[in-house]
């Protein structure tokens, strides 16, 4: 996407729709944002070392989340990527 062009956004002007579910699941697991950062760094062997501000921006819907990051978040949070994306469990 060329610079200066508007990004696709939700009706609430968010650039991701996984943030609310990341926050919800993290709270269900009684994890702080710092705890989540540490788990992400551990599971990715240091390939992704987010800080608390980055997690805050994801949860607030102000940061785009890549497909690889969604897979890591789903793994760390013990949920499916499908649930993070659309809020539904995958029927297989």
N, C-alpha and C positions, 0 to 999 in steps of 0.2 A: 504494500500500500504506500503510495507516494506521501511524502511529508506534507502536512498541512490539510490533508483530507480528513474529514470527521470519521471517527471509529464507530462501529456498530455498538449501540448501547441498549440497555433494557429501558423500559418505560420510566424507571426510577433514575435513569442516567448512570447506571453502573456499567463497567466494562467487563464484569464477569458475573455469573449467576451461581457460582459455587461458594462464594464467600460466606453467605449466610449459613449454609449447611456445614462449612468448615467450622465456623464459630459454634454452631449448635452441637456438633459432634465432639469438639474439643471440650466444651462445657460438660457434656454428658460423661466424658472420661475424666473430669476434674483435672484437666491439664492447663497449665498457664501457657501463655504464648511462648515464654522462654523454654518450657518443657517441650513444647511442640518443635521448636527450633532445634533443640538438642537431639530429639528423636529423628528428625529429618536428616540432620548431619550424620548421625550414626548409620541410618539405613542406606544412605547414598554414599557411604564411605568418604564423606567430605566433599563430594562433587557438588552438593548444594548445601550451603551453610547460611540459611536465612537468619536475619536478626528479627527481633520483636516488631520493629517498624514495618518490615516487609510482610510479616504475617498480619499485622493490623491493616495494612493497605489491601491485602487479599480479602480479609474478612469484611472490610468496608466496601468492597467492590470497586476500588479505585486502581487496582493493578490487574493487568491481564495475566492469566494463568495458562501456561502451556499444557499440552496434552501429557508430556512427561511429568510435569509437576502434579497434575491431577492424579496420575497413577501413583506417584510417591505419597501424596496426601491421603489417598484412599488406603494405601498399605499401612501407613503410620496410624491412621485413625480407625482402622479395622472396619472399613465399610467398602462398598463397591464404588467404582468410578461412575457407574450409571447413576447411583443415588446422589453422588456429589453434583453431577451435571443436571439431572432433571428431577431429583427428589423421589424417584421411584426405584424399587428393587427390580433387578433384571429377571425376567421370566425365561428360563432355559428349558 
